[in-house]
Amino acid sequence: MMIRRWAAAALAAMIALAPPASACTGLRLVAADGAVVPGRTLEFGFDLQSNVVVIPKGTQITGSTPDGAKGLSYTTRYGMLGANAVGLPDIIDGINDQGLYVGLFYFPGYASYPEASPETIARGMAPFEYGNWLLGNFASVEEVKANFDKVALLPVVLDAIKQAPPVHFVVHDRNGNSVVIEPIDGKLVIHDNPLGVLTNSPTFDWHMTNLRNYINLSVTNVPPVELSDIKFAQFGEGTGLHGLPGDYTPPSRMVRAVVFSKSAPQSATGPDAVLQAFHLLNAFDIPVGSVREKNGNSVLPEYTLWTSVADLKNLKWYFRTFADQSIRSVDLATAIAAAGGKIKTITMESKQPVEDVSKDLQ
């Protein structure tokens, strides 16, 4: 428990220093063999020291509450793994052994949690613990829909910011179903997510309405036109997407995520779709220095800490980090077996290998 309190305090300190709107972007592909492949970027103002956390089936978990009392206790029905943050044993992006995926995304200015009461404490947990509960208990989006609001996400105060982290969630399953869950006015609200995309604030329904502003966009180039016997031809490729927003705000990234994921040619297999998803997510990388937030006398650069992709058919979770762009994979069955019934971690951070091919002449 001492380690958990330290980790929570560390998370609080980091969030207090971070920009008010973390710029995460998520999308989903479906391969011809039926493999559902969600992927996302994770941005923050500094390194969250994420690692892969492996949580076996049968693990007992107790939710946190604002006053330190015990919240909801449950035993996981399914094994799961994914990325955590600052040592917490809570998955913020990951999968379970039934092919369910959950991703946590920042949701500032809109997330609202109920007050703690005997009723909410009995079924309560911190917002960043919700991913474990979903992955540990449910096998499909249909099951999530039937149960998502049976728990209470409580405003577990992080000392450094004196508030709970504002977040919302995207859930995908191996059948291609998807939902977004948002804490609005103290209640959990669920939306079907047929496009399979998510960014940050504002609310998901607002983003869906905003997409109507871009229905003129096309991946097909605009043909030349003639005016007064003068032919006006395009300067180059991409004229059909003229007007596609290119900034890093959540609404603009949402539009780009829809355009890129829905225009991508369908991959043959899950592993092929994984590589394609990483290519698409390259378009959402935020380089250090291009997004900055002033915080007192400090200037914090928000940047892409890591990118992850999951194969819900083959039950593998892939990642690359800021310091190491090589793609690494974690096979869920192998990791769960190696964990030996205990919560274990796998280090995500490593140094980028650079292969010298100077002598590989043919």
N, C-alpha and C positions, 0 to 999 in steps of 0.2 A: 504493500500500500504506500510505503514511503516513496518508492520509485515512481509509482503512478502519480502521487501528488507533485513530485518534482517535475515529472514530464508535463503535467497539466500547467504548472507554473511557467515552465519553459515555453510551452505553446502560447500561453497568455502574453508573455513578454514579446514573443515574435510577432503575434498578431497586433500588439500595441504599436510596434514600430513599422508594420507593413502598410502599404498603400491601402486606402479604404475599399478598393474594388479589385480583387484578384482576378486576373484575366484568363480564366480557363475556358477551353473550347472542346466540345465533344461531338462526335459524329458516329455513324454506323454504316457498315457495308454488309451485303449479303452475297455470298459466293454462289456459283451455279450448283455446287454440291450441297447447298442448303446451310452451310456454315455461316452463322451470324457473328460479325466481327466489329465490336465497338472499340473506339479509340478516343483518346483525349490528351490534351496538354495540361500541365499544371504549372501555373505561374505564381510567383510571390515576390516580395521585396528583398528576400535573402534566402539562404539555404535552410529548408525545413528539416534537413538531415533524415529524409525518408529512407526506410528500408522495407524489404518485403517481410510481412508478418504471416506466418503459417499457423492456422488455428484448426486443430482436428475436431472431428465430430465427437460429441460428448463433453465438450468443454463447458464448465459452469461459468456464467458471466453475470455480474450484478451491475445495474445501472447506477450512474452518479446522480446526485441531486444537489440543489443549491446550498442546503445547509449541512451537507455531508452525510445525511442519513442514507440508508440503503434504498435504492430504487428497485425496479423490477429485476428479479432473478430468473434466469432461464438456463437451460442446458441445450447447447447447439445440436441440431438434428443432422447437420451437414458439415463436412469439412470445407474450409475456405482459405483463400490467401489473397494478398494484394498489398498495396503500398500503405504505410502508416505515416505518421509525422512525429518528430521529436520524441521517439521512444514510447509513445502510447501504443497499447496493444489493440488499437482500433483501426479497421480498414477504411480508408477514404477512397479507395479505388480498387476493386477486385472482383473475384468470381467465387462461386461455390461448386461443389461436385455434381450439381444438377444442371449446370449451365446457366445459372442466374448471374447477372452482372449488376453491380451498384457503383455509382460514381457520385462523390460529393463535390459540389461546386459552390463558390462564394456567392452570396445573395444579399449584399448590403442595402440598407434602406427599406427593405420589404419584409425580411424575416421577422416574425413575431411569435413568441412562445408564451404558453399559459403560465400563470402564477403557480407556485408550488402550493399544494394543499394535500391533506391526507389522501384524497382520491387520486390526484395526479402523481404523487410520490409513489404510491403503490404500483403504478404502472409506468414510472418515470425513468428517464435516462437523459444523458447529455446529447445535444444534437450530433456531435461527432462520434457517438456510439451507435447511432441508428443503422449505419451500414452493417455492423456486425449482427445486429438483430435481424435485419432483412436476409442477409446471406446465411445466417445460422439456422433460420426457421422455414424458409420458403423455397420452392423449386421452380416457380413460374410467376410470370406477371399476373396471371389470373389469381393465384393465391395471394400475391401482394395486394391486389385490389380488394380482396375480401378481408384483409387484416391490417392494412397500412396504418389505420388510425386507432388501433387498439392499445397503442402506447402513447405516452405523453413526452414530447421533447421539451425538457425544462430548461429555463435560463440559468444554466450552471455558470456562475460568475467566474471569469478568469481575472485574477487580481489586477494584472497590469492594465487591463482595459475596462474593468468594472462592468462587463457585459458578456453575454454568450456570443460565440461566433455565429454570424448570420450565414446560413447555408441552405441550399436546396439540393435535390437528388434526382438523378436519372437512373432508371432501372430497365434493363433489357433481359430477355430470356432467349434460349436456344431456338425457339420457334419463330423469332422475329418480332415478338410483341414488345412494346416499349411504353413506359409511362414516366411522367415527371411528378415528383411530390414536393410540395412547397408549404412551409409553415406561414399561414396568412391569418392575421387577426387571432392568433392563439390557437388555431386549428390547422390540422393537416389537410391540404387540398390536393387532389390527384387529377392529372390531365393525361389523356391518351396522347402519345407522341409518335404519330405515324411516320414522321420524317426522320426520327431517330437522332435529333440534334439537340444540343443545349449549350448555352453560355452562362451569362450571369444576369444581373438585374437589367430591366425590370421583370415583371412576372411573365411566365411562359405564355399566357394567353395574349399578352401585349405583343410579344415577339411574333406570334402567329399572325396577328392582325397586321403588323408592320410589314410582313412579307408581301402583302398586296401592293406595296409601293414599288416592287421590283419585278412584277410579272412581265414587264417588257424585255427583261434580260434574256439573252440567248447565247448558247455556246457556238452558234453558227454565225459566221461573219456576215456583215451587212453588205448587200450587193451595191455596185456603183449606181449613181443616179445621174441624170442629165438635166441641166437647167440652162435654158437659153442656148441650146446646142453645145454646152460645155459639159464634158463628162468629169464627174468628181468621183474618183476611186479612193479606196482606203489607203492609208499610209503603210499599214502592216496588218498583222494578225490580231484578233481579239476585239474587233469592232462590235461584235454582238454583246459583249459584256461592258461596253462603255457606260459608265455610271455605276458600276459595281463598287460599293464602298470599300475603301482600302485601309481605313484606320483601325485602331485596336479596341475601340469601344465594343461593349457586348452586343448592341444591335447590329453593328457592321459585321462583326465576326459571325453572328448568327446567320446573316444573309449569305456570307461567303461559304459557311459550312454547308448550308443547304445546296447552294449552286455546285460546289465541288463534289460533294458526296453523291448527289443525284445525277450528275453528268459523267461520273466515272464509269468506264466500261466494266462490266461485271467480270470479276475474276473467276477462274475455274474452280479453285479449291480454297479452303480456309487458309492454309499457309500462304497462298498467292494473295489473298485478300488482306492478310496481315501486312505484307510488304507494301501493298497499295495504300493501305491506311496510313502507314508511316510516311509515304510520299505525300499524301494529301495533308497530313498534319504539319509537314514542313512549312506549308503556307501560313501557319498560325504561330510559328516560332517568334518570340519577342526577343530580339537581341538586347544585350545589356546596354543601357544608355538611351534606348529609343523611347522608353516610357519612364517618366520620373515623377515622384511625389515629394513635395516639400513637407517635412515634419519638423517644425521648429527650425533649428539651425542645420538640420540634416537634410540631405537629398537622397531619397531611396530609389534605386533603379529596379523596376519590376522586370523580371525576365523569366524565360521558360526553364524551370528546374528539371523537369523530366517529362517524357512522353510515354504513354502506355497504350498497348493494344491487346485485346483479348480475343481468343478463338473459343467461342462457346460450344462448338461441336467437339473439338479435340481437347478442350479443357486445358489450354495453355495461356499463360499471361506473359506478355512481352514488355520490355521497357528499354529505354535508353535515357541517359542523363546529360546534364549540361556539360559535365567534365568528360564524359565518355559516350560518344555518339554511336558506338557499335551496339547492335541490337542483341539483347540477351533474353532468354526465355526461362520460364519456370513451369514445369509440368506438374499439374496439381496432384495427381495420384502419386507421383514419385516423391514430391515434397511432403505430402501428408504421411506417407509411409516412413520417410526418414525422420519425421518429427517425433515418432514414438509416443504419440498420445499427449504431447506437451506443446505449448505455444513456443514456437521458434522463429528466428529471424534470419534473413539472408541479406547481406550487405549489398546495397545498390550502387554505392559510390565506388569508382575505380578510375584509374588513369587511362586516357585514350591511347590505345595501341596504334602505332603507325608502322605499316609494313613496308619494308624497303624491297622494291622489285627491280632494282637497278640491274641485276645480273640475270633476270628471268628472260633472257633474249631467246628468240626462236628463229 
